[in-house]
Amino acid sequence: MASPQMVMYDEEFKQINAVIDKLLRDANAKVIFLVDKNGQLISGVGEVERFDTTSLASLTAGNIAATGGLAKLIGEKEFSILFHEGEKDNLHISIVGGRVILVVLFDSRSSLGLVRLRVKKASDELTVIFDSLMQKAEEKEKSGATDFPFAEITDDDIDNLFS
């Protein structure tokens, strides 16, 4: 059976933002993005206005996909953590709960060790939130309930409307 479509609810969105906002402060990071594996930005905190978030999200997902291919070539399932070091800024990229990508941009005001430590705690908290979202989606799918307001409209209803 295909996995159910995950829908983001306001309550969980606020919880996610609280976790990544705390991570921003605790890791002394500049920016934190949460991206789904399809390259869609879920949320961002910090100096987000400095970046083209659409490009950053899609390139991050592409980076994860490319390194996933490398991992398979050497017999690994995936590389769950990636680190890119630049002259001024560094990127720490990690997969959270096998579902989403957490991107932390930091500079010399922080350290890789501190970021890794704080990301581990935040990842555990985010995993609980996303597990809860998936459980809600599965329950809705089993009950036949839907959050889509036009789900009960059929093709015949549309044909009747325009004929």
N, C-alpha and C positions, 0 to 999 in steps of 0.2 A: 504494500500500500504506500502511496506517495505521502510524504510528510505534509501536514496541513499548512495552509498559508498563515504565516504569523502576522498578526495585526498588533500595532503598537497602541496601547491605551495610555491616556493622560497620566494616570497614576504611576505606571511603570516608567513612562518617559521622564517624569519628575524624579523618580528614584535613580534612574540612569544618570541624569544630569547632576544630581547630588553626589553620586559616586565619582564621576569624572571631574567635577569641580573640586572635590576634596583631594583627588589625586593630583590635580594641577597645583594646588597649594603645597601638599605634602612632598611632592617630588621636585618642587621648585621649577616646574616646566613652563614653557612659553605658551604652548598650544597643545590641546588634546582633541583628537577626532575619534569618533566611533563610526565605522563603516561596515556595511554588510558585504558579504563575499561577492555580490554582484556589482559592487562599486558604487552603491548608493550611500550618501552621507546620512547617518542616523542622527548624530549630534556632534557639536563641537563647542569647546570652551577655551577661553584665553584670548589671544590676539588673532582670532579667526578672520577679522576683516583684512588682514595683510595677505591673505591667500585666496587663490582661485580654488574654492573648496570642491567644486565639481571635478576639476582636473585632479586634484590631490586624491580624492576618494577613488576615482577610476584607476589612476596609476598605482595606488596602493593595492587595490584588488588585483590588478595585473601583475604586480610584483609578487604577491602571495601565490598567484596561479603559476607564475614562471618558476618560483623556487619550489613549488609543489611538484612540478615536472622534474626538476633536478633531484628532489628527494626520492621520487619513485625510481629514477635511473640508478640510484645507489642503494636501493632497497629500503628506504625509510618511508614511513607513512606520510609525514609532512615535517617541515621545519616550523615549529610553533613560535619561535622568536627570531626576529631579524634585527640587525643593528647596522646603521649606516653612519659613519663618522665623517663630518665635514670640517672645514677650516673653522667656522664659527658655530654652526648648529649641527646637532645630531638627531637622528631619528631612531626611535625604539618602536618596533612594530611587533605586535603579538596577536595570536589568535585566541579569542576568548570563547570557551565552551564549544569549540568547533563550529561556531556560528558567525561570529562577528570579528572584526579586526580593530584592535586598539592601537592608535598611533600617538606617540608622545614625542613632541619636538622640544628639545632642551638645549641649553648652551653651557658655557663654563661655570655658570652659577650653580649647577647641579653636577651630579656624577652618574656614570652608568650604574654603579652599585646601588645608589639610592633609588634611581628610577626603577631598576629591576625589583628591588625590595617592595617598593610602593605599588608597582604594577601587579605583582603577585597577589597582594591583598585585594586590590581593586578588581582584579580578574575573578577572584573567588566570589566577591559580592555581585558582580555583573552576571556571572554564571547562574547564580540563584535567581536573579531577576528574569533572565532569558528562559530559564527552565520553567518559571512560573508562567511566562507568556506562552510558551509552547504547550504547557498543560491546559491553559485556558483555550487555546486554539483547538486542541484535540477534543476537549469536552464539548465545545461548540459544534465541532464536526460530527461527533457522535450523536448529539441531540438534534442535529439538523438545523440548529439556530444559525443565523447569519447576521453579520454586521453590515451587509451590503443592502442599501435601501431598495434597490431595484431587482433583487435576486429573484423575486417571485414573478416578475414580468417575463412572459414567454415570447417567442418569435411570432406566434399567432396574434398576441396582444399588440405587438408593434405593427404587424401587417394590417390589422383591423383599424388601428389608429390612423394610418396613412392611406387607407383605401377609400 
